[in-house]
Amino acid sequence: MPTGCHPSAWPRNLRRPGLLLSVVPVLLLASAPAHAATGPLDLTGSLAGFVAVALFILAYALVMGEEKLHMRKSKPVLIAAGLIWALIGWVYVQAGMPIDAEHAFRETLLEFTELMLFLLVAMTYINAMEERRVFDALRAWMVRKGFSYRQLFWITGGLAFVISPIADNLTTAMLMCAVVIKVAVGDKRFINMACINIVVAANAGGAFSPFGDITTLMVWQAGMVKFYEFFALLGPSLVNFLVPALAMSLFIGNRTPEGVQEEVELKRGARRIVLLFLLTVATAVACHSLLHLPPVLGMMTGLGYLQFFGFFLRRTLPRSLERKRARYTRLGDDKRLAQLGSVLPFDVFNRVARAEWDTLLFFYGVVMCVGGLGFMGYLGLLSEALYTGWDATWANIALGLISAVVDNIPVMFAVLTMQPEMSHGHWLLITLTAGVGGSLLSIGSAAGVALMGQARGYYTFAGHLRWAPVIALGYVASILVHLWLNAGSFQVYG
């Protein structure tokens, strides 16, 4: 058995319909013998294993074609996950070991559930801040300032880098993209370059915080890197953003776009919701660091903070409206008086409903697919090939490049499932490379895919690809800086 691939570290899955009915009868003969065994069966050479791999490849091909097919990415992986675990269940029933398969499935599901609830609370807070117009106010302030194109390029990139560690790279990228589109209306070349810069900055900023990306959250929840230890990646992440940004900024004219005036008034409670989100983050960190309990406990407690505050906002809404009505009447502000008639009470559950459910369901499908493949033994083979056949440094760099095509979530989940024997520096390295490797292609990260839809016709795959060499230069530079700055963390294994 490969190092670091003990059965307790295995569980996961894969995909695809059609063939299943014709394949199932043969599985009995192609699978492991039907006698009691200790640990999971090795299905890597069986027909069931080959079908599972084919299902996963087919499902992921459909995911990668989301932009062309206009089919949500969660659909194929959900089907694949169900079919892969059905294959596993069938084989284990025939082998007289149904409890083993059930236990593996439950373990995998538990891992997903912790991450899903954590993400759901974070998404709910982000949606609440959006509903209270926090992001609209930030965008309006930037638009009113009348920055030049070059200033706008650096400001949106810099803010993406700074905000993404807290608000996640996807939300941050979409916010900054909205600013660019509104200010540089119709300037296709600038919008494309600014969007590339935003994607790179958001992914780089998300790499040094557990809240910046799903992969960093996974590493933190798995206990591989402590909360404060992520900040060792701040320098490498900053280099990853600055190298391509400096190169691209040389090709941006210093023109000033036409001024756009937009007034945005924060809704009641907006600032307090931001403070509650920071308190929620602190609670999650305290649960993990001080009490050694899963961070999701702190996040769910934080959801309770928001619910109580939502109750307060609803109960005090009539008095607040009365005070505003009296003030606007006194000032003769008919426009704001009319707006008061459309004010709706704050509802936490509306914010929960507006979470990015396609992303959460996609995450479920990926986790269960990869978990199933791991339980079949494929991650053990991959671990042996990468981390025994190669040096861990080169393996982690290669996985970062792979994440530009395959998406960093299954890559990171596979590594965490394999749990190869690596130094702390190597765990930080795979966190960095999986986080920023997706910037090499527009389809390599959730931020890039989202912006292709948001800035359709302006930010494209081909437009991003033209700047891939300088982005790759930033990728290499960030790795070298990590190997230099954090050299001491590569010394001790365990």
Secondary structure in CASP SS format (residue, H / E / C, confidence):
PFRMAT SS
TARGET T0000
AUTHOR 0000-0000-0000
METHOD secondary structure of the structure
MODEL  1
M C 1.00
P C 1.00
T C 1.00
G C 1.00
C C 1.00
H C 1.00
P H 1.00
S H 1.00
A H 1.00
W C 1.00
P C 1.00
R C 1.00
N C 1.00
L C 1.00
R C 1.00
R C 1.00
P C 1.00
G C 1.00
L C 1.00
L H 1.00
L H 1.00
S H 1.00
V H 1.00
V H 1.00
P H 1.00
V H 1.00
L H 1.00
L H 1.00
L H 1.00
A H 1.00
S C 1.00
A C 1.00
P C 1.00
A C 1.00
H C 1.00
A C 1.00
A C 1.00
T C 1.00
G C 1.00
P C 1.00
L C 1.00
D C 1.00
L C 1.00
T C 1.00
G C 1.00
S C 1.00
L H 1.00
A H 1.00
G H 1.00
F H 1.00
V H 1.00
A H 1.00
V H 1.00
A H 1.00
L H 1.00
F H 1.00
I H 1.00
L H 1.00
A H 1.00
Y H 1.00
A H 1.00
L H 1.00
V H 1.00
M H 1.00
G C 1.00
E H 1.00
E H 1.00
K H 1.00
L H 1.00
H C 1.00
M C 1.00
R C 1.00
K C 1.00
S H 1.00
K H 1.00
P H 1.00
V H 1.00
L H 1.00
I H 1.00
A H 1.00
A H 1.00
G H 1.00
L H 1.00
I H 1.00
W H 1.00
A H 1.00
L H 1.00
I H 1.00
G H 1.00
W H 1.00
V H 1.00
Y H 1.00
V H 1.00
Q H 1.00
A C 1.00
G C 1.00
M C 1.00
P H 1.00
I H 1.00
D H 1.00
A H 1.00
E H 1.00
H H 1.00
A H 1.00
F H 1.00
R H 1.00
E H 1.00
T H 1.00
L H 1.00
L H 1.00
E H 1.00
F H 1.00
T H 1.00
E H 1.00
L H 1.00
M H 1.00
L H 1.00
F H 1.00
L H 1.00
L H 1.00
V H 1.00
A H 1.00
M H 1.00
T H 1.00
Y H 1.00
I H 1.00
N H 1.00
A H 1.00
M H 1.00
E H 1.00
E H 1.00
R C 1.00
R C 1.00
V H 1.00
F H 1.00
D H 1.00
A H 1.00
L H 1.00
R H 1.00
A H 1.00
W H 1.00
M H 1.00
V H 1.00
R H 1.00
K C 1.00
G C 1.00
F C 1.00
S C 1.00
Y H 1.00
R H 1.00
Q H 1.00
L H 1.00
F H 1.00
W H 1.00
I H 1.00
T H 1.00
G H 1.00
G H 1.00
L H 1.00
A H 1.00
F H 1.00
V H 1.00
I H 1.00
S H 1.00
P H 1.00
I H 1.00
A H 1.00
D C 1.00
N H 1.00
L H 1.00
T H 1.00
T H 1.00
A H 1.00
M H 1.00
L H 1.00
M H 1.00
C H 1.00
A H 1.00
V H 1.00
V H 1.00
I H 1.00
K H 1.00
V H 1.00
A C 1.00
V C 1.00
G C 1.00
D C 1.00
K H 1.00
R H 1.00
F H 1.00
I H 1.00
N H 1.00
M H 1.00
A H 1.00
C H 1.00
I H 1.00
N H 1.00
I H 1.00
V H 1.00
V H 1.00
A H 1.00
A H 1.00
N H 1.00
A H 1.00
G H 1.00
G H 1.00
A C 1.00
F C 1.00
S C 1.00
P C 1.00
F C 1.00
G C 1.00
D C 1.00
I H 1.00
T H 1.00
T H 1.00
L H 1.00
M H 1.00
V H 1.00
W H 1.00
Q H 1.00
A C 1.00
G C 1.00
M C 1.00
V C 1.00
K C 1.00
F H 1.00
Y H 1.00
E H 1.00
F H 1.00
F H 1.00
A H 1.00
L H 1.00
L H 1.00
G H 1.00
P H 1.00
S H 1.00
L H 1.00
V H 1.00
N H 1.00
F H 1.00
L H 1.00
V H 1.00
P H 1.00
A H 1.00
L H 1.00
A H 1.00
M H 1.00
S H 1.00
L C 1.00
F C 1.00
I C 1.00
G C 1.00
N C 1.00
R C 1.00
T C 1.00
P C 1.00
E C 1.00
G C 1.00
V C 1.00
Q C 1.00
E C 1.00
E C 1.00
V C 1.00
E C 1.00
L C 1.00
K C 1.00
R C 1.00
G C 1.00
A H 1.00
R H 1.00
R H 1.00
I H 1.00
V H 1.00
L H 1.00
L H 1.00
F H 1.00
L H 1.00
L H 1.00
T H 1.00
V H 1.00
A H 1.00
T H 1.00
A H 1.00
V H 1.00
A H 1.00
C H 1.00
H H 1.00
S H 1.00
L C 1.00
L C 1.00
H C 1.00
L C 1.00
P C 1.00
P H 1.00
V H 1.00
L H 1.00
G H 1.00
M H 1.00
M H 1.00
T H 1.00
G H 1.00
L H 1.00
G H 1.00
Y H 1.00
L H 1.00
Q H 1.00
F H 1.00
F H 1.00
G H 1.00
F H 1.00
F H 1.00
L H 1.00
R H 1.00
R H 1.00
T H 1.00
L H 1.00
P H 1.00
R H 1.00
S H 1.00
L H 1.00
E H 1.00
R H 1.00
K H 1.00
R H 1.00
A H 1.00
R H 1.00
Y H 1.00
T H 1.00
R H 1.00
L H 1.00
G C 1.00
D C 1.00
D H 1.00
K H 1.00
R H 1.00
L H 1.00
A H 1.00
Q H 1.00
L H 1.00
G C 1.00
S C 1.00
V C 1.00
L C 1.00
P C 1.00
F C 1.00
D C 1.00
V H 1.00
F H 1.00
N H 1.00
R H 1.00
V H 1.00
A H 1.00
R C 1.00
A C 1.00
E C 1.00
W H 1.00
D H 1.00
T H 1.00
L H 1.00
L H 1.00
F H 1.00
F H 1.00
Y H 1.00
G H 1.00
V H 1.00
V H 1.00
M H 1.00
C H 1.00
V H 1.00
G H 1.00
G H 1.00
L H 1.00
G H 1.00
F H 1.00
M H 1.00
G C 1.00
Y H 1.00
L H 1.00
G H 1.00
L H 1.00
L H 1.00
S H 1.00
E H 1.00
A H 1.00
L H 1.00
Y H 1.00
T H 1.00
G C 1.00
W C 1.00
D C 1.00
A H 1.00
T H 1.00
W H 1.00
A H 1.00
N H 1.00
I H 1.00
A H 1.00
L H 1.00
G H 1.00
L H 1.00
I H 1.00
S H 1.00
A H 1.00
V H 1.00
V H 1.00
D C 1.00
N H 1.00
I H 1.00
P H 1.00
V H 1.00
M H 1.00
F H 1.00
A H 1.00
V H 1.00
L H 1.00
T H 1.00
M H 1.00
Q C 1.00
P C 1.00
E C 1.00
M C 1.00
S E 1.00
H H 1.00
G H 1.00
H H 1.00
W H 1.00
L H 1.00
L H 1.00
I H 1.00
T H 1.00
L H 1.00
T H 1.00
A H 1.00
G H 1.00
V H 1.00
G H 1.00
G H 1.00
S H 1.00
L H 1.00
L C 1.00
S C 1.00
I C 1.00
G C 1.00
S C 1.00
A H 1.00
A H 1.00
G H 1.00
V H 1.00
A H 1.00
L H 1.00
M H 1.00
G H 1.00
Q H 1.00
A C 1.00
R C 1.00
G C 1.00
Y C 1.00
Y C 1.00
T C 1.00
F H 1.00
A H 1.00
G H 1.00
H H 1.00
L H 1.00
R C 1.00
W C 1.00
A H 1.00
P H 1.00
V H 1.00
I H 1.00
A H 1.00
L H 1.00
G H 1.00
Y H 1.00
V H 1.00
A H 1.00
S H 1.00
I H 1.00
L H 1.00
V H 1.00
H H 1.00
L H 1.00
W H 1.00
L H 1.00
N C 1.00
A H 1.00
G H 1.00
S H 1.00
F H 1.00
Q C 1.00
V C 1.00
Y E 1.00
G C 1.00
END
